[in-house]
Amino acid sequence: MNPVAVSRGQSPLILGLPHSGTYVPPEIFNALNARGQRLADTDWHVDRLYDGIFPEATTVKANFNRYVIDANRSPDSESLYPGLNTTGLVPTTDFDGLPIWESEPLSDEIDARRTAWHAPYHAALAHEIHRVRELHGIAVLYDCHSIRSSAPYLFQGRLPDFNIGTNSGLSCDVRIADAVEEVCHKAQGLTTVRDGRFRGGWTTRHYGCPDNGIHAIQMELAQSAYLSTESEPFNYDIEKSNTLRGHLRSILDAIIAEITTLESKTL
């Protein structure tokens, strides 16, 4: 299994998909307990949700599951949210705080996974960011995520439908973030927050450098907005998804409109 799949486009927009993969090597799958083998914390069907809505974009997708190693965590395991419950580079618990391994992987195994899975994904992502920036003088990484709308171990209450993360304004130009948020607020019946519980993962924080023409923004979607059930079997809801895809296309169009303005200032 190739760790990463890349579909190359010619626009300044890159879609990152670090958590929609479901592949787990057999030896790792067998080390998971019954709860872990459900792979419940996958960003279910996010790749399908974004598929084809902006054909000009480049996509970089991790094919492996986050339980193998989390492509949106720092390779040195630094916590994204110190003092808050979260999951690490190789999660030891699920989003309910319950163990997922029969026996947790040791440091040597984690190092091997980092080399085999995490590093190739980020090498591919970094390459595409560089390529796009060379073409346009600017690149925007839009990191695609989802999570169930209720996860008390991680956050209180119900999560908004659109969770925009910009590392508190550090990872992208404010005009890009404003344009995305404006579209989200216009989505009837759906709720929005910016830099709330999810301010952007390691990918957003690591690559986003507006002063160098690289803008990164994370979109964490509540799975209730496009799944018929947020528990097994995690069914994709066609009607909900088609509505949400329309909003997502509008978001990406709004980003491109802002990119055009920023791009003209860099050339």
N, C-alpha and C positions, 0 to 999 in steps of 0.2 A: 504494500500500500504506500503510494506516494504521500508524504506528510502534508503536502500543500498542492492546491490546484489554482492556477492562475489563468484568468481570461483577460487578455490585454485589450484595452480600448485606447482611443486617442484623445479623449477629453481630459481636463485637469482633475477629474473626480476619480477617487479610488474608494471602493467599498471593501472594508475589511470584515471578514466573517470568521472570528476566532473560536466560536462556541457552538456552531451548528453541526459539527462532525460527530459521527456516531461510531467510528471504527475504534475498536479496542483489540490489541493483539491478544491472541488466545491465552498466553501465559499471564498477562495482566488481568484479563477478564476472570480467569480462574482464581486469582488472588483476591478479587472483590467478594464481599459477602452478598447475600441475597438482596439486601437493600441496595448496595452499590451496583449490582448487575442490572438494576432497572434503568440506570443512567438518567434519573429523573431530572437532573439539573441541566440537561442539554437545552440549548436555545432552539427549541423544537421548531422545525420548518422555516426558520428565518431565511435560509438560502432560497427556499421556494417562494417565500413572501416577496423577496426582492428580485427574483429572477426575471430578467427581461424588462423591468420597468424603466431602466435607463441604459440602453444598449451601448451607448458611447463610453460608459464608465469601465474602468478596470476593476476586476474583482480578484481578491486574494482570499482563499478559503482554506482553513485548517480542516483536513479530513478526519483527524483524530479527535476523540472525545476529551473533554476537559478533565475527566478522571485519570486519563493517561498522564497528562500534564496540561496546565492551564496556560494557553497562549496569550492570555491577557494579564499575566502576572509577571512581576519582575523576576529575571533569572536568578537573582540573589535572594529571593523569597521575602523581600521587604514588604511589610503590610501596606496596603493601599489606604486603609482607614484605621490608624492606630486608636486603640481604645474601644473600637466597635467590633462586633462579630462579623467575620468575613471568612472566606476560604483561601487557602494558600496556593503556592505554585503546583504542588501535588496535593489536592484536597485530602484531608483525613476524615472529614465529615461531609454530609450533604447540607442543603440549605435549611434543614431542620435541626442542625447541630448533632446529628446522629452518625455513628461510625459507619464507614462504607467498606472497610477492609477486613478480611480474615486476619491478615497480618500486614501492618503498614510497611510500605517500601522504605528501605534503608538508604542512607546518603549516597552510596555507590550506585544504587539503582536509579535514584533521582538524577544523579549526574548523567547516567547513560540516557535517560529519557530526555533530559535537557538537550543533549547533543543530537539525538535521533529525531526529535519531534519539534521542540520549541525553537531551536536555532534555525532549522530550515524554513520554518514559517516566517520568522522575522527577517531572515536573509532575503526571502522572496519579496516581502512587504517593503523592506528598505530599498531593494533594487527598483521596484515599481515607483516608489515615491521619487527616487532620484531621476528615473527616466521621464516621468511626467513633468517634474520640475524643469528638467532640461528642455523639454518641448515647449513649455508655456511660461516659464519663469515663476510658476506658482503651482502648488499641488494642494488639494484638499482631501484628507483622509476622513471618510465618514465610516465610523465603526458601528457595525450592525449587531444588536443584541436584543434578547428578550428574557423575561423572567416571570414567574407566576405572580399574580397581583397581590397575593397574601403570603408572606413568609415571616412569621413573627420572630424567628431567630435572628433575622437580618434587619428588619424594620417594623415599626409599629403601623397599624392601620392598613389601609388599602393603598397600593401604589398607583400614582397617576398613569394614564395610558401612554403618554409621551414623557420620557425622562431624558432631557437634554443635558449632556455633560461636556463642559469646556474647561475643566480644572479651574473653576472659579474665574474664568475669563482669560487664563494664561495660555491656552492651547490653540486659540483661533481668534481671528479678528472679530471684534464685537459686532460688526455689520453682518457677518455670516451668521453668528448666533442669533442676532435680532431677527434676521430674515427667516430662519428656521422656526423660531418661537412664534413669530407672527402667523405662519401657516398653521402651526399646531393649534393655536388659539382659535382659529377659524374652523377647525374640524368639529362639526356639530356633534354633541353628545360625548365627546372625548375630552379628557383632562390633561393638563400639561404642567410640568415644573422644570425649571432650569437650575442646574447645579444644586439639586436637592440631595437625597440620600446617595444617588449615583452621580458623581461629578466627573466620571471618566476613569477608565482603568489604566493599567500601565501603558498600553499602546497609545492612548490619547496623550498621556502625560510625557511619554518618552519621545514621540515624534513631533508633537505640536510645537512649532517654533515660528510664530508669525513673522518675526523680524527677518527670518531667512526664507520667507515665502512658502512655508509649510504650515498648513492649518489643519488641525485635527479636532473632530467633534464626535462624541459618542451619542448614539440613540438607543436607549434601553426602553423597549416596548413592554407593556403589560401583556402577558399572553392571553388574557381574557379578551383583548381587542381583536384577536384573529383565530383563536382556537375554540372549538366547541366544548372542550373540557381541558382544564389545566392539570388534570391527573391522568393516569393511564386510561386509555391508550393515546392521549395527547392528539386528538384528531384535529386536523386542519379544517376550519370552517370556510367554505367557499364564499358564502355571501359576506360574512364579516371581512374576510381577507380581501375580496375585491374592493370593498369600500375603503379599507385601510390602504391598499395599494395605490388607490387614487390620491390619498393624502400624501403618501410617501413620494409619489412622483412629483407632486407639487412642491414638497420639501426639496427634492433634488433639483428641480427647476429653479427654485429660489436661490439655492446655493450657486448654481451656474450663473445666474444673473449677477450675483454679487462678485463671483470670480471674474466675470468679464470686466467689471469695473476695476477690481484690484489688479488684474492681469495687465490692463492698459497702462497702469501706473508703474509697472515693473519693466516694461519693454522699452 
